């Protein structure tokens, strides 16, 4: 599962709605996993580059 790309429900901060977005799994912890979002948006505020 690590290294694979999946479609995941990414919830808004208030958990009222979500969008389906691609993610890549980078680590697994039992039934949980750590994922990174895949994006083509290279100008994202708040992320050091």
C-alpha positions as CSV (number, residue, x, y, z in Angstrom):
1,X,0.0,0.0,0.0
2,X,2.9,2.4,0.7
3,X,3.7,4.4,-2.5
4,X,0.3,3.8,-4.1
5,X,-2.0,6.6,-5.2
6,X,-5.6,6.6,-4.0
7,X,-8.6,8.9,-4.1
8,X,-9.5,10.1,-0.6
9,X,-12.2,12.2,1.0
10,X,-10.5,15.4,2.1
11,X,-12.8,17.1,4.7
12,X,-13.1,20.9,5.2
13,X,-11.9,22.3,8.5
14,X,-15.5,22.3,9.9
15,X,-16.1,18.7,8.7
16,X,-19.3,19.8,7.0
17,X,-18.3,18.7,3.5
18,X,-15.5,17.0,1.7
19,X,-13.9,16.8,-1.8
20,X,-12.4,13.7,-3.5
21,X,-8.7,14.3,-4.0
22,X,-5.7,12.1,-5.0
23,X,-3.2,11.2,-2.3
24,X,-0.1,9.1,-2.0
25,X,0.4,6.8,1.0
26,X,3.8,7.3,2.6
27,X,3.5,5.3,5.9
28,X,1.2,2.7,7.4
29,X,0.4,2.3,11.1
30,X,-1.9,-0.7,11.5
31,X,-5.3,0.3,10.1
32,X,-4.2,4.0,9.8
33,X,-1.9,5.6,7.2
34,X,-0.1,8.9,6.5
35,X,-0.8,10.4,3.1
36,X,0.4,13.4,1.2
37,X,-2.0,15.2,-1.2
38,X,-1.0,15.3,-4.9
39,X,-1.4,18.7,-6.5
40,X,-0.4,20.6,-9.5
41,X,-0.8,23.9,-7.6
42,X,2.8,25.1,-7.1
43,X,1.8,28.5,-5.5
44,X,0.3,27.4,-2.2
45,X,0.5,29.9,0.7
46,X,2.0,28.5,3.9
47,X,4.2,25.8,2.4
48,X,7.9,26.5,2.4
49,X,9.5,25.6,-0.9
